[in-house]
Amino acid sequence: MNFVSSVCLPGLEGTAEASDSAKVYQLYLADDEDWMRGLIRRAVAAGYDGFCLTVDTQVYSRRERDLLKRWRPPSVGEATTRVAPLNYQARMTWDLVKRIKDEFDIPLILKGIATAEDAGLACEHGVDVVYVSNHGGRQLDHCRGTLDTLPEVVEEVDGRTQIVVDGGFMRGTDVVKARVLGADAVGIGRLEAIAMAAGGREGVVRMLSILEHEIVTCLGLLGVTGWDELDASCLHRALPVDPPDVLGAFPFLDLDYPYP
């Protein structure tokens, strides 16, 4: 399943034409509801299998890595590529979610769910997929990791809808952990970006091959033959064993590592 952000190029239709796999259009609300409705209609016409509303960017955070690169998010541009100005993204409400569900016959995903309460409200409003995400840790400083949030979301949803999770999943064993905790699918956008930067299309294919091998190996060493045999006994909390690095929350601070 490919998630296509509204800031991706070559745009909504161009990306759809280039993909023959299942795909979801992920919107940052960069204009009023009429603009949004137009994009949803275009997504349906282009053959997208789902529509995703980003719900954790009502306020754009102070991203230190971007500041060091002297990069500023654009607020004006083409409708299919611009980053959402705060005045529209901040107006997002549960009533808006209801209007989308009432008006459009396309599965709706909410990306950026970080509490059991919001997961429950999403189910009450007919959302088809709850997407647990903390925006790669770039929005709310010191927020909970998605693996910490996932169990309470799974308990609240209680099978009423599908659950996706992302947030620093870099190995096949990470994917297995998420499945043990109840996720139906795992997002690997950052891993894909690193692979693409390293080797283009071939790098992504190689990454997926390695990821598949790691998953199969992990399942085998756990003594199971499929996802349905996993249970809570397969997972135990442990202290981190690797020091922080450039992909961590504080890559530019010279801090003493707190563990021996």
KAJOHU-V651901 format. One record per residue. SS is DSSP state (2 for helix, 1 for strand, 0 for the rest). PHI is phi in whole degrees, -180 to 180 (none if undefined). Layout:
# KAJOHU-V651901
((SS	PHI) (SS	PHI))
This chain:
# KAJOHU-V651901
((0	none) (1	-101) (1	-98) (1	-108) (1	-71) (0	-69) (0	-99) (0	-83) (0	-109) (0	-91) (0	101) (2	-58) (2	-71) (2	-61) (2	-69) (2	-63) (2	-65) (2	-84) (0	-121) (0	-111) (0	-106) (0	-61) (1	-146) (1	-125) (1	-95) (1	-105) (1	-102) (0	-99) (0	-74) (0	-106) (0	-163) (0	-79) (2	-67) (2	-63) (2	-61) (2	-63) (2	-61) (2	-61) (2	-69) (2	-64) (2	-61) (2	-65) (2	-64) (2	-63) (2	-65) (0	-82) (0	92) (0	-68) (0	-91) (1	-166) (1	-123) (1	-116) (1	-103) (1	-79) (0	-119) (0	-122) (0	-128) (0	-61) (0	-126) (0	-81) (0	-77) (0	-87) (0	-94) (2	-64) (2	-64) (2	-68) (2	-62) (2	-65) (0	-86) (0	59) (0	-100) (0	-122) (0	-68) (0	-70) (0	-112) (0	-135) (0	170) (0	-65) (0	-60) (0	-89) (0	-130) (0	-81) (0	-86) (0	-68) (0	-68) (2	-64) (2	-65) (2	-90) (2	-61) (0	-73) (0	-87) (0	-65) (0	-136) (2	-66) (2	-63) (2	-63) (2	-59) (2	-62) (2	-64) (2	-63) (2	-64) (2	-71) (2	-95) (0	-123) (0	-98) (0	-148) (0	-54) (1	-111) (1	-117) (1	-109) (1	-106) (1	119) (1	-70) (0	-134) (0	-142) (2	-63) (2	-59) (2	-68) (2	-62) (2	-64) (2	-64) (2	-61) (2	-64) (2	-62) (0	-95) (0	79) (0	-65) (0	-84) (1	-142) (1	-95) (1	-110) (1	-80) (0	-158) (0	-116) (2	60) (2	67) (2	75) (0	-97) (0	-98) (0	-92) (0	-59) (0	64) (0	-72) (0	-69) (0	-68) (2	-67) (2	-69) (2	-75) (2	-79) (2	-54) (2	-59) (2	-70) (2	-67) (2	-59) (2	-64) (2	-69) (2	-66) (0	53) (0	80) (0	-73) (0	-155) (1	-81) (1	-128) (1	-116) (1	-138) (0	-142) (0	124) (0	79) (0	-80) (0	-117) (0	-140) (2	-61) (2	-63) (2	-64) (2	-62) (2	-63) (2	-58) (2	-64) (2	-68) (2	-59) (0	-80) (0	115) (0	-72) (0	-85) (1	-153) (1	-129) (0	-86) (0	-128) (2	-60) (2	-67) (2	-63) (2	-63) (2	-63) (2	-64) (2	-64) (2	-67) (2	-64) (2	-80) (2	-150) (2	62) (2	-59) (2	-63) (2	-65) (2	-67) (2	-61) (2	-65) (2	-60) (2	-64) (2	-64) (2	-64) (2	-61) (2	-61) (2	-62) (2	-64) (2	-65) (2	-61) (2	-63) (2	-62) (2	-61) (2	-63) (2	-73) (0	-80) (0	83) (0	-119) (0	-112) (0	-174) (2	-60) (2	-70) (2	-93) (0	-75) (0	-148) (2	-61) (2	-69) (2	-82) (0	-134) (0	-140) (0	-72) (0	-145) (0	-70) (0	-64) (0	-112) (0	-115) (0	-70) (0	-59) (0	-140) (0	-63) (0	-91) (0	-82) (0	-72) (0	-128) (0	-72) (0	-111) (0	-109) (0	-90) (0	-105) (0	-71) (0	-70) (0	-79) (0	-118) (0	-70))
